[in-house]
Amino acid sequence: MTTAEANPERLPVVVVGAGAMGGEWLRMLARSAHAEPVGVVDLDVDLATRTASSIGLTDAAVGSSLADVVERSGARAVINVTVPQAHRVVNEQAMRQGLPVLCEKPLAPTVAEALRQVALADLTGELLMASQSRRYFRHLAAFRDAAAQLGPLGAVHAQFFHADHEPGFREQMAHPLLVDMSVHHFDMLRYLTADEPVAVRCASWNPSWSWFAGDAAATATFDLASGARFVYSGSRCTPGLQTSWNADWRVYGEHGAASWDGDHLVQVDAEDAGFEVAEASEGIEGALEEFVSVLASGLTPQNEVRTNVLTLAMVEGAIRSSERGGDRVVLAELLEESLAQAIADEKSDDVADLLRSWPSAAEAIATRAWGSSPQPVPHASGGAR
Ligand SMILES: NC(=O)c1ccc[n+]([C@@H]2O[C@H](COP(=O)([O-])OP(=O)(O)OC[C@H]3O[C@@H](n4cnc5c(N)ncnc54)[C@H](O)[C@@H]3O)[C@@H](O)[C@H]2O)c1
């Protein structure tokens, strides 16, 4: 009997990628009431074995081949915690095997790679959801409720200052701040306001003492569809006065202002405004619960692959602007150029044919293919904005 059959009420999952974050996922899954880790895959099988046994997962299937571990374990879903460059290939293998995937951020290093995954999700009918775990913080939901009471917004400001030493892919990337970290904050902006970004101006650079090879600091200003602005500054090599990993936020609107320190302090200064901090699972646990719940309900999760494309477009738009000396980059143009790139890069005929058939990237990501209706956004009590 496989482990999966022994525990039918928990979704049996394979975790691909047994590095630092893969270990975090496996520890959380080992105690989760919603899913059970029945398999671990990594190119480094010794690492996968060590990680699984350090968590006491003695029955889990371990190996370097996803297909083989899925077959041995009876897994019914995949959690992809590999490095960003491997995300698309692993997600494609899983969907081709008929399995839904919850994939760590960033879903792909480029919008073109994300669009190829949108097409494959359409073809296979499988759920592909990005785990943007920083959406799932109770105080972010409270801050969102407070911001909803400010009337039309003028601007949202977010500042992120940290100094992290995690040798590995981050320290080799061209844009470790924007691709690996700001993707969280940009996605949180979309959760916070439900206002969509339309254009960006950005400058990125690497302070002289930085231990990152690529740009560890950036400033970016986004034009939002409502006319409001999102003003962002960040750095991964700030040795003092550090902010929360969630960044430090302030928003003002016609009727007042609100702030959140990224941890537990939410403030609102507007007549009759208030908020509550509701109980909810946070971080990757929150993402897992939404994934398991929509697999059962058929609803569409907040960060189904189509929705997540615009978060990735914010990152790539910021990089493009920075590389062009701070020029204004229009995200709608970036989306359509990315579709042309996706068609040029795609090697599978079925995916390439589907990409070619799309009237536009914008229409393709607006068309709901997985799930019957939008999932109500957890924690949202502030009403539609
Ligand atoms: N949500 C968060 O707060 C958060 C925090 C840290 C990391 N992350 C994300 O988690 C992911 C992993 O980060 P990490 O710090 O664990 O990286 P890591 O380098 O420590 O681990 C990645 C692992 O993936 C394995 N791998 C690479 N390609 C593979 C493939 N094709 N098949 C199987 N295994 C493969 C590597 O051997 C390595 O063990 C990244 O996308 C990162 O951005 C998210």
The ligand as an SDF file (V2000), in Angstrom:
LIG
                    3D

 44 48  0  0  0  0  0  0  0  0999 V2000
    7.9730   32.1740   -0.8370 N   0  0  0  0  0  0  0  0  0  0  0  0
    9.1190   32.4980   -0.2420 C   0  0  0  0  0  0  0  0  0  0  0  0
    9.1180   33.2710    0.7040 O   0  0  0  0  0  0  0  0  0  0  0  0
   10.4010   31.9090   -0.7620 C   0  0  0  0  0  0  0  0  0  0  0  0
   11.5510   31.9280    0.0360 C   0  0  0  0  0  0  0  0  0  0  0  0
   12.7030   31.3360   -0.4520 C   0  0  0  0  0  0  0  0  0  0  0  0
   12.7160   30.7650   -1.7210 C   0  0  0  0  0  0  0  0  0  0  0  0
   11.5820   30.7910   -2.4960 N   0  0  0  0  0  0  0  0  0  0  0  0
   11.5800   30.2210   -3.8440 C   0  0  0  0  0  0  0  0  0  0  0  0
   11.7490   28.8180   -3.7590 O   0  0  0  0  0  0  0  0  0  0  0  0
   12.4760   28.3400   -4.8890 C   0  0  0  0  0  0  0  0  0  0  0  0
   13.6800   27.5250   -4.4090 C   0  0  0  0  0  0  0  0  0  0  0  0
   14.5240   28.3480   -3.6330 O   0  0  0  0  0  0  0  0  0  0  0  0
   15.6460   27.6910   -2.6890 P   0  0  0  0  0  0  0  0  0  0  0  0
   16.1870   28.7820   -1.8580 O   0  0  0  0  0  0  0  0  0  0  0  0
   15.1330   26.4680   -2.0290 O   0  0  0  0  0  0  0  0  0  0  0  0
   16.7580   27.2540   -3.7780 O   0  0  0  0  0  0  0  0  0  0  0  0
   17.8900   26.1410   -3.5930 P   0  0  0  0  0  0  0  0  0  0  0  0
   18.9140   26.4480   -4.6340 O   0  0  0  0  0  0  0  0  0  0  0  0
   18.2940   26.0520   -2.1710 O   0  0  0  0  0  0  0  0  0  0  0  0
   17.1410   24.7720   -3.9640 O   0  0  0  0  0  0  0  0  0  0  0  0
   16.6700   24.4750   -5.2400 C   0  0  0  0  0  0  0  0  0  0  0  0
   16.7540   22.9830   -5.4760 C   0  0  0  0  0  0  0  0  0  0  0  0
   16.1550   22.6690   -6.7340 O   0  0  0  0  0  0  0  0  0  0  0  0
   16.9020   21.6090   -7.3210 C   0  0  0  0  0  0  0  0  0  0  0  0
   16.6480   21.5920   -8.7620 N   0  0  0  0  0  0  0  0  0  0  0  0
   17.0270   22.4960   -9.7020 C   0  0  0  0  0  0  0  0  0  0  0  0
   16.5490   22.1450  -10.9090 N   0  0  0  0  0  0  0  0  0  0  0  0
   15.8440   21.0190  -10.7380 C   0  0  0  0  0  0  0  0  0  0  0  0
   15.1040   20.1650  -11.6000 C   0  0  0  0  0  0  0  0  0  0  0  0
   15.0010   20.4290  -12.8990 N   0  0  0  0  0  0  0  0  0  0  0  0
   14.5140   19.0730  -11.0880 N   0  0  0  0  0  0  0  0  0  0  0  0
   14.6080   18.7910   -9.7580 C   0  0  0  0  0  0  0  0  0  0  0  0
   15.3030   19.5510   -8.8770 N   0  0  0  0  0  0  0  0  0  0  0  0
   15.9030   20.6500   -9.3640 C   0  0  0  0  0  0  0  0  0  0  0  0
   18.3470   21.9380   -6.9730 C   0  0  0  0  0  0  0  0  0  0  0  0
   19.1690   20.7770   -7.0600 O   0  0  0  0  0  0  0  0  0  0  0  0
   18.2120   22.4570   -5.5340 C   0  0  0  0  0  0  0  0  0  0  0  0
   18.3800   21.4410   -4.5760 O   0  0  0  0  0  0  0  0  0  0  0  0
   12.8460   29.5760   -5.7040 C   0  0  0  0  0  0  0  0  0  0  0  0
   11.9220   29.7560   -6.7440 O   0  0  0  0  0  0  0  0  0  0  0  0
   12.7330   30.7090   -4.6950 C   0  0  0  0  0  0  0  0  0  0  0  0
   12.4380   31.9500   -5.3030 O   0  0  0  0  0  0  0  0  0  0  0  0
   10.4300   31.3310   -2.0140 C   0  0  0  0  0  0  0  0  0  0  0  0
  1  2  1  0
  2  3  2  0
  2  4  1  0
  4  5  1  0
  4 44  2  0
  5  6  2  0
  6  7  1  0
  7  8  2  0
  8  9  1  0
  8 44  1  0
  9 10  1  0
  9 42  1  0
 10 11  1  0
 11 12  1  0
 11 40  1  0
 12 13  1  0
 13 14  1  0
 14 15  2  0
 14 16  1  0
 14 17  1  0
 17 18  1  0
 18 19  2  0
 18 20  1  0
 18 21  1  0
 21 22  1  0
 22 23  1  0
 23 24  1  0
 23 38  1  0
 24 25  1  0
 25 26  1  0
 25 36  1  0
 26 27  1  0
 26 35  1  0
 27 28  2  0
 28 29  1  0
 29 30  1  0
 29 35  2  0
 30 31  1  0
 30 32  2  0
 32 33  1  0
 33 34  2  0
 34 35  1  0
 36 37  1  0
 36 38  1  0
 38 39  1  0
 40 41  1  0
 40 42  1  0
 42 43  1  0
M  CHG  2   8   1  16  -1
M  END
$$$$
